[in-house]
Amino acid sequence: MINGNTLRDAIISGANNITNNRRIVDELNVFPVPDGDTGTNMSMSINNCVIELSRLENETCERVSDVAASALLRGARGNSGVILSLLFRGMAKGFKGVNEAGAKDFANALQLGVEAAYKAVMKPTEGTILTVARMASEAAAQAAQQTDDVLQVFEAAYNEAVKALENTPELLPVLKKAGVVDAGGKGLIIIFEGMLSVLRNGKIIPLEGQADSPLSTASVNAAGQYDGDITYTYCTEFIVKRSQQSEKDPIALRAYLETIGDCVVVVDDNEIIKVHVHTDHPGNAIEQALPLGQLVNIKIDNMRDQHERAKHDSKGEPPKPAPPADSSDLKPVAPEKPVGFVSVSAGHGLERLFKDLGVDVVVSGGQTMNPSTNDILRAIEATPAHTVFVLPNNKNIIMAAEQAVPLSTRKVIVLPTRTIPMGISALLAFDPDLDDEQNAINMEKAFNNVGTGLITFAARDSNFDGHKIKKDELLALENGRLAFTETDLVKAVVRLTKSLFGKDRSFVTLIYGENVSKELAEEAKAAVAAKLGDEVEITLVDGGQPVYYFIISVE
């Protein structure tokens, strides 16, 4: 049997281990494009729950797994991070009502986690993290039939996961060509290794450069976490007497509270839910909890006022004005219009462009910095609209955006835009006279008709799909696929644009990045114009984006 403290320490150890080894996992990515790589995304996702877990002491396995699942869901970044969060979300369901977990509890939790992950992926691909997790869960289930020892069951799951990882190149030809195993599967095994360290010998794997972490966190002073300036004004506490008719999930309440404040605690059992949050919007917190049941013992304190009066009483000094709120923080707002938009992009010029096209909130992110589910959720809640269209503009952000849908108080429609040009095209196709569903259809048709070209650089030497790629060589990507390599930027722009240009195309937009001078961009535009002729309309935009020297849109 393992108790809540052991489960807590195991998850923290797994988080530390993937953080220490994230670069190893990043290097397994088949394509050498510099991006928000698998190891980095998994590390950032699971680390979102470490601080919250470290505040727990002598809690049940149910409570620990709920806290981990909720924090992972909000912190999930990239497809690998979302899948990892879904594994833990399913595991939390498996630990429901479990104080101390036995072998069968663990095996059942892992199986539910795998089922949750497979259901969430529209087209599950074998040879990925999904396969590794599934094989591990099947081995755990078989071992649990023969032993009650949790360690033996976990070791059986781990050993089978290692075998599954080694076999991933046989299931995915692209891995075999590159001579690597699946990065997400490797990341999951590294997390398992960290958890095994606790189960085997009670040792949390420390972060590199730090002393060994103590197994017990009893010395952590939770109150000390909140010393310093007061960020939110009202300490809000209440109890919800659960309604038997309500099917609402307290984890969704917790996720919402995280968007409007901090110091969130949501503890629930079959009868009540205890809630604590520091926020500037106590009314919103109460309103969001009402569908769960009746509210009792409501208590709201103005912490700024208390703080100032305490200073005045103790020092005999007059109170000082409260510090202004950080204007960079997104705050929830009430819906004022029918439709709004959230878009993801990186670069001052692209942000300005999306704002000009009607986007209410631009989430900073993209290829090298995938925003989390919580980042996107905050942006949705800060959009003053009843219906919010979300444009991820990157294939590795779509799943994180979709996880925000059930957590939001708004109607949210995620359009699966995979590139910046797709996002721009979708916005241009929006018609305020049409309903949400028809707009979603029209916008998707529009962005699927856009040709996208990307020019970036190789982050490392690589062999990919018959191409020998050298580090720092220019890579030209045509609609997501490697078209060719080059050493001359202007030649690459001309060649890629010409390749994208078809019979029914007449508009070209060249968006140049932060490492391209205006003079060089003008030179590229002139070269493209000379190649395609005067009848083609070419627009040059200073996007200021990182990673990509040029983003090319052809319509």
Secondary structure by P-SEA (a helix, b strand, c coil): cccaaaaaaaaaaaaaaaaacaaaaaaacccccccccaaaaaaaaaacaaaaaaacccccaaaaaaaaaaaaaaacccaaaaaaaaaaaaaaaaacccccccaaaaaaaaaaaaaaaaaaccccccccaaaaaaaaaaaaaaaaaccccaaaaaaaaaaaaaaaaaacccccaaaaaaccccaaaaaaaaaaaaaaaaaccccccccccccccccccccccccccccccccccccccccccccccccccaaaaaaaaaaccccbbbbbcccbbbbbbbcccaaaaaaaacccccccbbbbbaaaaaaaaaaaaaccccccccccccccbbbbbcccccbbbbbbbbcaaaaaaaaaacccccccccccccccaaaaaaaaaaccccbbbbbcccccaaaaaaaacccccccccccccccaaaaaaaaaaccccccaaaaaaaaaaaaaabbbbbbbbbcbbbbccccccccccbbbbcccccccccccaaaaaaaaaaaaccccccbbbbbbcccccaaaaaaaaaaaaaaacccbbbbbbccccccccbbbbcc
